């Protein structure tokens, strides 16, 4: 399935999972378009200081793939700075959070697998 950017929907969510500021979600594919394999498949854009608060994944799992900018991701209490091309996969009951710790907007691809 091909999909152009103008076929995708966007929304702004405030204080995602008790995080800071707002994050823009551009939904690349819907759950139905992924044959119910992904609950979320979206590019997330964070202004500086915006974050997604700590949350766990189990039995689902989540992939973050960094597209632009600098994120500090905390997984099970371990903090790591991720840059474009870096990725993290969280599942099995593990907990993570993410914050744009750079000076400009940052983007990641986020996929939540069922």
Order of alpha helices (4+ residues) and beta strands (2+ residues): beta-beta-beta-beta-beta-beta-beta-beta-beta-beta
